[in-house]
Amino acid sequence: MSKKARLILAMVIIEGALAGIWWYLARYGMANPDRVTADFQAVVGQTMGTAMGGLLGLGFILFVAAARSDRKAAQQKTPR
């Protein structure tokens, strides 16, 4: 499996986990309005959105680096 494919798989799993946490916290806030602050939903949305967006940006940079690494490895395998 290429480094690009492994990175994409890892990013999908991590983003899915973050989305699950976001979903859980949003449902917790709706189910327990007396146990959370008034701005709980906004804070959760901003925090999780920032985390997911930052991770996605980092993932793009890592994808470019993985593609370059895969390309270099493929060039070294082929005989000249």
Secondary structure as GFF3:
##gff-version 3
##sequence-region A 1 80
A	DSSP	alpha_helix	3	31	.	.	.	ID=ss1
A	DSSP	alpha_helix	40	77	.	.	.	ID=ss2
###
